[in-house]
Amino acid sequence: MIGDFGGRYVLDDDGNPRPEPDLMTWARWFESFDRHVALDRLPNGVSVSTVFLGLDHSWAFNGPPILWETMVHDGKNWIDQDRYASLAAAKEGHAAALLREKMKMHAAMKS
């Protein structure tokens, strides 16, 4: 739920998200923190990137905050995207997206 803090989150020292009510504190943290969970680049030019978003992307604000995102980029365009409510789900989603892209790459090489 968005509450009084604008849907802004930072990660604590253990990597757990916590609401950050102060915009400037959040902005300084966001600017300086490495939010990458994983980044893989395949030989065919496809990249799979998973990051902590820092803002709740649930938009309806009636469930758990959606704070992580995996995006797949082919060198020109974003071709896939998934969002998650937990770091564990984000890591699983990244692995699944990477496997899908590797399978596509291998299938393209065989044809």
C-alpha positions, -999 to 999 in steps of 0.1 A, spaced: 0 0 0 13 34 -9 7 50 25 23 84 34 57 77 19 49 79 -18 56 42 -26 94 48 -23 116 20 -10 153 15 -2 171 -17 8 184 -21 43 219 -36 50 204 -71 47 189 -64 13 153 -61 26 131 -33 12 118 -7 36 96 23 30 115 56 28 92 86 36 118 113 29 121 121 -8 157 135 -6 170 105 14 154 82 -11 168 101 -40 204 101 -26 202 64 -19 187 57 -53 214 77 -71 243 60 -53 232 24 -47 239 -4 -72 204 -18 -77 214 -46 -100 204 -81 -90 218 -97 -121 229 -88 -156 237 -113 -183 247 -106 -219 244 -133 -245 266 -138 -276 236 -129 -298 234 -94 -283 205 -100 -260 208 -87 -224 188 -99 -194 188 -74 -166 171 -76 -132 171 -46 -108 155 -32 -77 131 -5 -88 129 16 -56 93 25 -64 62 4 -59 51 -6 -94 19 -24 -83 1 8 -93 -31 -4 -76 -14 -3 -42 -37 -30 -29 -12 -59 -26 24 -64 -19 47 -38 -34 62 -47 -68 98 -36 -64 120 -57 -88 120 -60 -126 136 -82 -152 139 -68 -187 152 -85 -218 168 -63 -245 178 -74 -280 202 -45 -286 176 -23 -301 143 -29 -282 130 -42 -249 115 -75 -258 103 -89 -225 95 -77 -190 84 -91 -157 80 -76 -123 82 -91 -88 73 -86 -52 103 -103 -37 140 -107 -43 137 -144 -44 110 -142 -71 132 -117 -90 161 -141 -90 139 -169 -102 124 -147 -129 158 -136 -141 170 -173 -143 138 -182 -162 142 -153 -187 178 -161 -192 170 -197 -199 143 -187 -224 167 -164 -242 194 -191 -243 169 -216 -258 158 -191 -284 194 -184 -293 203 -221 -296 171 -228 -317 181 -199 -340 216 -213 -344 202 -247 -355 179 -233 -381 
